[in-house]
Structure formats: structure tokens, C-alpha cells
Amino acid sequence: MRKREEQQKNQEGYQLRLFDKQTNAPCHDTEGGTIRSQDKGVEDLSQLERQRTLTTNILEEVVEYVNLNKAYKQVSANKGSAGIDKMDIAELRQWMGKNINNLRKEILEQSYQVSPVSKVEIPKPGGGKRMLGIPTVKDRLVQQAIHQKLSQHYDPMFSENSYGFRPGRSAQQAVQQASNFIKSGKEWVVDIDMEKFFDKINHDRLMQRLSKGIGDKRLLRLIHAYLRAGMMEGGLVEQRTAGTPQGGPLSPLLSNIVLDELDKELEKRGHSFCRYADDCNIFVKSRKAGERILASLIKFIEGKLKLKVNREKSGVRHCSEVKFLGYTCLPNGGIRVSDKTINRLKDKVREITRRNRGVRFDQLIKELNLVIRGWTNYFMLANSWLSEFTAIDGWIRRKLRCYRLKQCGRRYTIVKLLTGMGIPKHKSWNVVMYSQGWWEMSKKVVVATAMDNLWFAKQGLLSLKVRMSV
């Protein structure tokens, strides 16, 4: 009886310690976290156990007609290249009309054969190459159907500080949250770069984690088959023992499940952080604190998650030196487009306006407008250093003047173009007779007068400065 009373008192004392009597705020332990946050791991485990019970027969939900049709619409909207079977999106609808019942049967009976993915390497903005694995459209359909059902269970458990590949969340929200942390005084950033993250994911750890939250062993086997699907290059298939290459609809969800462990660890430690896919920044008040946290997190990521941290790219930096999702957040609440991002924009403009392309001038402007529209839609949060876009606008117009002059080819044709724009004949001849090259000619006052801002506006050219200032 006495033992039972002591146990009851201990339990009551524990409950009282959860909240301060005066402030009703969570009490802190000696390491700066809260007792409530320490219990978060237990809560997460119980959530996974409940989810495991709810997903005992989830494969039937995956192959429901409504879910497969929804998956087809998403795969169709995403477009993308054909896989190793050469079937494209246009052919998939016709194939589904004839084979959807057989597809459902094969999946449920576990006789569905996953195809190898097609290996594609694309250049990365910072140098090097990014490896993509392009599944067949049939496999993309099945992966998307799995993604739709699993995300309903997993997404509610993900961290509030995780923004990548999640419904209702965006990169802009992540940048805004990062800016809020910095404005609160946490100007130092622990910038973690995970080396070839998608290629290094440990299959055994991932499957072990999935088995805690998915009760349907048939689905687990199907996901494992997708993880181990070979990669075809040059007609040869290479087997994979790690990684989930970008290119399949299931990879983003699996990556969030892997890195949710990192999120939970950061939450347990009470850190302020933002994560978008494998791009994770932690915000602290001093460099010293940041260096201590970085060393500790490297041990956690490499020791427990079995991932590799790129030590050359990772570090503790002042926020004004950090690029996060293309932006740089400043201490005063300012948000600007990062220098590297602007350089990549210029590279894209150079590619479009190459003088030897031989495309019509109006087509050139259409291509530039697509870039400008998409670029400004993404970077709409920028509120600092907007004046530099005036200079970039001017540089783009000069590139276009140069292209237009080169289109004329001969001196007489250039003179005819300029006089047709209202420039006196003798001034037009001065331009072509005393200029050294097309780029030099494009900066002449006469040329700028003929093809001024108003002229470009009539051609339909969009302005970076105007769109960024709206």
C-alpha cells in the first residue's frame, strides 16, 4: 500500500514539474530542452504504432481506381522523359485503359515487376553533376499512387520546420521563417551540406524505419523493390545498394522520412532551424555556439543516420554570407537574392541571347520572358538591394540590341534598321563605320536611343525591376 502511494506521489510530482506553477510555461531541463520535448520521442513512437495498425491493408487503398486516376493526372502534369521502355506520358493513358485491372491484380498479388531506372546526369549550378534516375511512366504511376496514400499518414507527423515536398508548404515560407529567426537575434547560421544525399540513403535503415509505421508487408516489399531497382546506362544495368535517385515521385517522401529523424533531434535540443529537402540551416546567436552544434550534428548525421556530411561546404557563417534556397537573409529583416543566384540568371540570359543562335527576335523575347516571369515569381520575397535589378535590366537590353544588330549582318542593313527607327542617316553611318565589334556597337548612344526602354516595352519585354517592385 505504501509503495503504491509513493508511486502515485512520484507521478504527481512529475506532472507538476512539466509546468512552472507561476507562469504555466514548460519547465526546462539542465540542457536547455524541455521535459515535454524529451517525451516527444515517446509520442512519435506511439504515433507510428497507431499508424502501423491503420496501414495493415493500405495496399488496397493504393490500387483503388480513384487513387490511380489521381496519380495518373499528377504524373501527366509533371510530364518528364520516357523510361527504359520508351513509353511516354501520351501512351500511358491508352495503356491504363487496357491494363488497369491487370495492374491492380499484379500489385496485390505481389507479381508486379519493377523496371530499372534510366540513368541521366545533369550539370549542377555550382559545378559537378547531379544524378537522376528516370523510372518508366508505369512505375511513376505506381510510385505516385503510393506517395498519395503514405503522405496522408506521414505528413502530419513531420516537423513544422520542414518545408520541402510537402502540401501547402513552399520554399518562400522556409525563407520567411529563416528571416524571422535572424531578426530575433540569431544571426549565425550552422549550414549543413549533406554529400550526395539522395544517392547515399541507407536502404536498411530506411526500411527499418518504414516498418515501424507501415503495417502492410506487401507495400514494404514493393517500396524495397523500388529502392533496389537497377540503374541502366548504355544498355547495362547496375544494381543499387544505397540511395533513392531523384526522378521518381516516391523519392521526396522517402527523403523526408529519413530526415525527419534529424528534425526530431533538432527539436529535442531546442534549436531554431529550417529544412527544405536536404538543405538544412540552424540559427544561433554566436559563432562559438554554432561550431559546437555543428560538431555534434556531424556525429549524429554520420553515426546514426549513416549519411555523409560535406565538411568543405558545411560551416558556421554569418547570415549575410549564407545562400538559402537562392536567397540571403540580412540581420535587419532584409531579404535579398543571393549573388550566386544572380550569376546563374545572367548565365541563362547569355545562353538565350547567343548571337549565333539564329532564332527570330520575337522568339528570343518570349524565351527571356519565360525566364523573367518564373524567376521573379520565385524571388518575390526579396525586399533589399532591388536597385541592382535596374542594372541587370539594362544589361539584358544591351544583349538584345547586340543580337538585333548581328541579325542585320551587313553595314547597309544596320543603317537601314536605325534610320527606320528615326535615327538620322549620317549618325547611323557613324555607328557602323566607327565601332569595333557588335558588343561595342550595342552601347552607342544612337543605338540605345533607337532601341530604348519604350521600344523594348512595345516588343513585349518584361522588366525585372518592375516585377520585383510590385
ZIKA-V20186 format. One line per field, one symbol per residue. phi: phi as a letter, one per 20 degrees, with the letter a starting at -180 (. if undefined). psi: psi as a letter, one per 30 degrees, with the letter a starting at -180 (. if undefined). burial: I if it has 24 or more other ideal C-beta (glycine too) atoms within 12 Angstrom, else O. Layout:
phi: ???
psi: ???
burial: ???
This chain:
phi: .fffffffffffffffffcffeemeffdefenedffffefffffffffffffffdfcfffffefgffffffffffffflnefefemfdffefffffgecffffgffffemdfdfefeefcdcfegeoncdeddeffffffffffffgfffffeegfefffedcelcfmcbfffffffgffffffoeeedeeddeflgfedgfffffffffffddeefffffffffffegfdebmndddfddbncgfpdfeggffffffefffgfffffemeebcccleeccddcebfffffffgfffffffeeeemddeeffeerdcfgfdddclndcedfenfccfffffffffffffgffegfdfmdffffgffffffffffffffeffgccmfffffffgfffffffffffffffneffffffffffenegffffffffecddnfffffefgfffffdegffffffnfedgffffef
psi: eeeeeeeeeeeeeeeefekkeefglkkkafgfaleeeefeeeeeeeeeeeeeefgehfeeeegkeeeeeeeeeeeeefblllaffgkleefeeeeeefgeeeeeeeeeghgkjklllkkkkkkkeglakkkkjjlleeeeeeeeeeeeeefeeeefflkfgkfkhkkglleeeeeeeeeeeefffifkkjjkjkjhefffkjeeeeeeeefffkfjfeeeeeeeeeegklkkkhfkkkkkfllikkfkffeeeeeeeeffeeeeeeeefglklkkjbgjkkkklfleeeeeeeeeeeeeeeeeefhlkkjfeflljlkefgkkjhflkklegfkklkleeeeeeeeeeeeeegkfgeglleeeeeeeeeeeeeeeeeehffkglhffffeeeeeeeeeeeeeeeeeeedleeeeeeeeefggkkeeeeeeeffhkileeeefgkeeeeeeiaeeeeeffgklkeeeeff.
burial: OOOOOOOOOOOOOOOOOOOOOOOOOOIOOOOOOOIOIIOIOOOIOOOIOOIIOOIOOIIOIIIOOOIIOOIIOIIOOIOIIIIIOOIOIOOIOOOIOOOIOOIIOOIIOOOIOIIIIIIIOOOOOOOOOOIIIIIIIIIIIIIIIIIIIIIOIIIOIIIOIIIIIIOOIOIIOIIIIIIOIIOOOIIIIIIIIIOIIIIIIIIOIIIOIIIIIIOIOIIIOIIIIIIIIIIIOOOOOOOIOIIIIIIIIIIIIIIIIIIIIIIIIIIIIOIIIIIIIIIIIIIIIOOOIIOOIIOIIIOIIOOOIIIIIOOOOIIIIIIIOIIIIIIIIIIOOOIIIIOOIIOIIIOIIOOIIOIOOOOOIOOIIOIIIOIIOOIIOOIIIIOIIIOIIOOIIIIIIIIIIIIIIIIIOOOOOIIOIIOOIOIOOOOIOOIIOOIOOIOOIIIIOIIIOIIOOOIIOOIOIIIIIOIIOO
